[in-house]
Amino acid sequence: MVKGVFGVRRSAFVAGLLALISTGGGPTEAQQAVLGALGRHLWGMTDDEVARTRPMTAAELSEQLVEGHDRRRFVQLAIVLAACCHPVSEAQSEAVAQYSDALGIGGPELTVLAELQTEQAEEVTADFVRFYDDYIPQLSEPSVRRGDGGAQAEAEALVARVDELAECPEGSLGHAFLEFYRRNRLRLPTVQSPQPAYYVSHDMGHVIAGYEPTGPGEIAFGAFKVAVRDDDANWMAFMANVLIHEVGLMKHGTSSQFVPYGGEIYPGHGSQGALRLPGAADLLAEAFVRGGACTSDVTQIDHLALVHLPLDEVRRRFNVTPLATPAS
C-alpha cells in the first residue's frame, strides 16, 4: 500500500472528496478521473476501491483529519475538484464551504469560489488579482529581488541577464530555458512585460520540473510547487493555474498579468477544462508525488547562478524525479 504524501489514512481523503463531488448532480467525468488518479498515485487505490469508498460527512471528516496541513490539503483538493464541474456547481461550492468550516480552514480562495456563482468574470478576476498581488514578490526571481534599485532597475537587470543566456552551453539550464521559449513560441520577458521577474522564476521552474506550458502542464506544475512548499504564495499560484486552465475565469494579458475571460477554454469541445484532456488527471496526481520528493522549491532558487550547469545536474541536486506520465 502506498502511504501517500499527506500522512493520513487514505480513506478519509477519498471519502470526503467523494462526498463533495457527489452533490449537485455530480460527479462529472473529469471529477471522477481526477479523484481516481489521486487514489492511484497518492494512496495506492484502484478505481474500484475509490468507487466503493463510503462518502464521509464534514463532521466525520473533521474527526479523521486532525493535523492542520492535512486539513489544508483536503480543502485544496476539494477546490480543484469543484473547479472540474462546468459551470462550477452551486451545491458543490456550498459543500466545499461546509467542509472547510468543519475543518477550520478559510482563505480568499474560498471567497473566489463562492463568487463564481454570483459575480461576473470582471469582478471575480479583480478580487483574485487583489489577493494574488500580495504574493508576487515571493513568486519572483530571487536573484533580482533586492528592492534597493526600484522595479524598473530590477527589470532591466533581469532582462540583461536573460539576454546573456544565449552564451550557455547546450544541455545547460540556461540553454533549456531558451529552448522552452522557442519550442512553445513564447516571447522572452522584456522590461515592458507584466511581472518579468515572476515569469523568469516560474518558467525556470517549468524547465527544471519538466512541465510544458499547456493547460494540463500548468495545473500539474502548480500541484508540484504546492507539494514542495505549501505556503500561501504557491497555493495562490496553483489557484491561478486552475482558474485559467480549468475554470476559464481569466487569461494572461499583455499589459497586465491577468485579464478577465469567462468563456470556453477549448472552443468547439463543449464546456471542458484542461483536466478532462487525456492524461491530464494522472499528470496532476503524479505532480503531487514528484513535488513531495523534491528537496527545494525549484522556482525559488537562484536560477541565474545555475544557468551554466547541465539541466540533469540541477535536477539531481534537487531530487527532481523523471516524469512517469507523458507531459501534456
C-alpha positions in Angstrom: 0.0 0.0 0.0 1.2 3.5 -0.8 1.3 5.6 2.3 0.7 8.8 0.3 2.2 12.3 0.7 -0.4 13.5 3.2 0.5 11.3 6.1 -3.1 10.2 6.9 -5.3 7.3 6.2 -6.2 7.3 2.6 -9.8 6.5 3.2 -10.5 9.8 4.9 -9.4 12.0 2.0 -11.2 9.8 -0.6 -14.4 9.6 1.4 -14.6 13.3 2.0 -13.8 14.2 -1.6 -16.2 11.6 -2.9 -19.0 13.1 -0.8 -18.2 16.6 -2.2 -18.3 15.8 -5.8 -21.4 13.6 -5.5 -23.5 16.6 -4.6 -25.4 18.8 -7.1 -25.8 16.1 -9.8 -22.1 15.1 -9.7 -19.6 13.7 -10.1 -18.6 14.8 -13.6 -16.4 12.7 -15.8 -13.4 15.0 -15.1 -14.0 14.8 -11.3 -14.1 11.0 -11.4 -10.9 11.0 -13.5 -9.1 13.3 -11.1 -10.2 11.5 -7.9 -9.3 8.2 -9.5 -5.8 9.5 -10.4 -5.3 10.8 -6.9 -6.3 7.5 -5.5 -3.8 5.6 -7.7 -0.8 7.9 -7.3 -1.2 9.1 -3.7 -2.9 6.2 -1.9 -2.3 3.1 -4.0 -6.0 2.6 -4.5 -7.7 1.0 -7.6 -10.5 2.9 -9.3 -12.9 0.2 -7.9 -11.7 0.8 -4.3 -12.2 4.6 -4.8 -15.7 4.0 -6.1 -16.6 1.6 -3.2 -15.5 4.1 -0.5 -18.3 5.3 1.7 -18.7 9.1 1.5 -17.9 10.9 4.7 -19.7 13.9 6.2 -17.9 17.1 7.2 -18.3 16.2 10.9 -16.9 12.7 10.3 -14.0 14.1 8.3 -13.1 16.6 11.0 -12.6 13.7 13.4 -10.3 11.9 11.0 -8.2 14.8 9.8 -6.7 16.4 12.8 -3.4 17.8 11.5 -3.5 21.3 10.1 -1.6 20.5 6.9 -3.9 17.6 6.1 -6.9 19.7 6.6 -5.4 22.4 4.4 -4.6 19.9 1.7 -8.1 18.4 1.7 -9.6 21.9 1.1 -7.1 22.5 -1.7 -8.1 19.2 -3.4 -11.7 20.0 -2.8 -11.4 23.3 -4.6 -9.6 21.7 -7.6 -12.3 19.1 -7.9 -15.1 21.6 -7.6 -13.4 23.5 -10.5 -13.8 20.4 -12.7 -17.6 21.0 -12.9 -18.6 23.3 -15.7 -20.0 25.6 -14.7 -19.0 25.3 -11.0 -21.9 23.8 -9.2 -23.5 26.0 -6.6 -24.2 22.9 -4.5 -20.6 21.7 -4.7 -19.4 25.2 -3.9 -21.6 25.3 -0.8 -20.3 21.8 0.2 -16.7 22.9 -0.1 -17.6 25.8 2.3 -19.3 23.4 4.7 -16.3 21.1 4.8 -13.9 24.0 5.1 -15.8 25.4 8.1 -15.8 22.0 9.8 -12.0 21.7 9.3 -11.4 25.3 10.4 -9.8 26.3 7.1 -10.5 29.7 5.4 -9.0 32.0 2.9 -9.5 34.2 -0.1 -9.7 31.2 -2.4 -13.0 30.2 -0.8 -14.3 33.7 -1.5 -13.3 33.4 -5.1 -15.0 30.0 -5.4 -18.2 31.4 -3.9 -18.1 34.5 -6.2 -18.1 32.3 -9.3 -21.8 31.7 -8.5 -22.9 35.3 -8.3 -20.4 37.7 -9.9 -19.2 38.4 -13.5 -15.7 37.4 -14.6 -14.5 41.0 -14.3 -15.4 41.2 -10.6 -14.1 37.8 -9.7 -10.9 38.4 -11.6 -10.4 41.7 -9.9 -10.8 40.2 -6.5 -8.5 37.3 -7.2 -5.8 39.7 -8.5 -6.1 41.8 -5.4 -5.5 38.8 -3.2 -2.8 37.4 -5.5 -0.7 40.6 -5.9 0.4 40.4 -2.3 2.4 37.2 -3.2 4.1 38.4 -6.4 7.3 39.3 -4.6 7.6 35.8 -3.1 7.0 34.3 -6.5 9.6 36.3 -8.4 13.1 35.6 -9.4 15.2 35.7 -6.2 18.4 36.8 -7.8 17.0 40.3 -8.6 14.5 40.6 -5.7 16.5 43.1 -3.7 14.3 46.1 -3.6 17.1 48.6 -3.5 17.0 49.9 -7.0 13.3 50.1 -7.8 11.2 47.9 -10.0 12.4 49.4 -13.3 16.1 48.9 -12.5 15.5 45.4 -11.3 13.6 44.5 -14.5 16.3 46.0 -16.7 19.0 44.0 -14.8 17.0 40.8 -15.1 16.3 41.2 -18.9 20.0 41.9 -19.4 20.9 38.6 -17.7 18.3 36.7 -19.6 19.9 38.0 -22.8 23.2 36.5 -21.7 21.7 33.0 -21.6 22.5 32.7 -25.3 26.1 32.0 -24.2 25.1 29.0 -22.1 26.3 25.6 -23.4 23.9 23.1 -25.0 22.3 20.9 -22.3 22.6 23.5 -19.6 19.7 25.0 -17.6 20.1 28.3 -19.5 20.1 26.7 -22.9 17.0 24.6 -21.9 15.2 27.8 -20.7 15.7 29.4 -24.1 14.6 26.2 -25.9 11.5 26.2 -23.7 10.5 29.6 -25.1 11.5 28.7 -28.6 9.5 25.5 -29.0 6.4 27.0 -27.3 6.6 30.1 -29.4 6.8 32.4 -26.3 8.3 35.8 -26.2 11.1 36.2 -23.7 10.3 38.6 -20.9 11.2 42.3 -21.6 11.2 45.4 -19.4 7.7 46.1 -20.7 6.3 42.7 -19.9 4.0 42.4 -16.9 5.9 40.9 -13.9 9.1 39.8 -15.8 10.7 38.6 -12.6 7.7 36.4 -11.9 7.8 34.7 -15.3 11.5 34.1 -15.2 11.1 32.4 -11.9 8.0 30.5 -13.0 9.4 29.3 -16.3 12.8 28.3 -14.9 10.7 26.1 -12.6 8.8 24.7 -15.6 12.1 23.7 -17.2 13.5 22.1 -14.1 10.3 20.2 -13.2 9.7 19.2 -16.8 6.2 20.6 -17.4 5.2 22.2 -20.7 3.1 25.5 -20.6 0.0 23.7 -21.7 -3.3 23.7 -19.6 -2.5 20.3 -18.1 1.1 21.2 -17.6 0.4 24.4 -15.9 -2.1 22.8 -13.5 0.3 20.0 -12.7 3.2 22.4 -12.1 1.0 24.3 -9.6 0.5 21.0 -7.8 4.2 20.2 -7.9 5.0 23.6 -6.3 2.4 23.2 -3.6 3.7 19.7 -2.7 7.3 21.1 -2.4 6.4 24.1 -0.4 2.8 24.6 0.7 2.7 28.3 1.6 0.0 30.8 0.6 2.1 32.1 -2.3 2.4 28.8 -4.0 -1.2 27.9 -3.3 -2.4 31.1 -4.9 -0.2 30.5 -7.9 -1.8 27.0 -8.2 -5.2 28.6 -7.9 -4.3 31.0 -10.8 -3.5 28.0 -13.0 -6.8 26.3 -12.1 -8.8 29.4 -12.7 -7.2 30.0 -16.1 -7.0 26.4 -17.5 -9.9 24.7 -15.8 -12.5 27.3 -15.0 -11.8 29.8 -17.8 -12.2 32.8 -15.5 -9.2 34.8 -16.8 -6.3 34.8 -19.3 -2.8 36.1 -19.3 -2.6 39.7 -20.6 0.0 41.7 -22.4 -0.2 44.9 -20.3 -1.3 43.2 -17.1 -0.7 39.8 -15.7 -4.3 38.6 -15.8 -7.4 39.8 -17.7 -11.0 38.6 -17.3 -12.2 36.0 -19.8 -15.2 34.0 -18.5 -15.5 31.8 -21.7 -14.9 28.4 -23.1 -11.3 27.2 -22.7 -11.4 24.8 -25.7 -14.0 26.3 -28.1 -15.8 23.7 -30.1 -15.3 21.0 -27.5 -18.1 22.0 -25.2 -17.6 23.2 -21.6 -14.5 21.4 -20.5 -11.3 22.3 -18.8 -7.7 21.0 -19.1 -8.2 18.2 -16.6 -10.6 16.4 -18.9 -7.9 16.0 -21.6 -6.2 12.6 -22.0 -3.5 12.1 -19.4 -4.2 15.3 -17.5 -5.6 13.8 -14.3 -2.6 11.4 -14.0 -0.2 14.3 -14.7 -1.8 16.3 -11.9 -1.7 13.4 -9.4 1.8 12.4 -10.2 2.9 16.1 -9.7 1.9 15.9 -6.0 4.2 12.8 -5.7 7.1 14.3 -7.6 6.8 17.6 -5.7 6.7 15.7 -2.4 10.1 14.1 -3.3 11.7 17.4 -4.4 14.1 18.9 -1.8 13.6 22.5 -2.6 11.1 24.9 -4.3 12.7 25.0 -7.8 11.0 28.3 -8.5 12.8 30.0 -5.6 16.4 29.0 -6.1 19.0 31.4 -7.6 18.4 30.2 -11.2 20.8 32.7 -12.8 23.7 31.3 -10.7 23.0 27.8 -12.1 22.3 28.5 -15.8 25.7 27.1 -17.0 25.2 23.8 -15.1 23.8 20.8 -17.0 20.0 20.6 -16.6 20.3 17.0 -15.5 22.7 18.0 -12.7 20.3 20.7 -11.5 17.5 18.1 -11.4 19.7 15.7 -9.4 20.7 18.4 -7.0 17.0 19.0 -6.0 15.8 15.4 -6.5 13.5 16.1 -9.4 12.5 12.7 -10.4 11.7 11.8 -14.1 8.1 12.1 -15.3 6.3 8.8 -15.5 3.2 10.4 -17.1 3.9 11.8 -20.5 3.9 15.6 -20.5 0.7 17.0 -22.0 
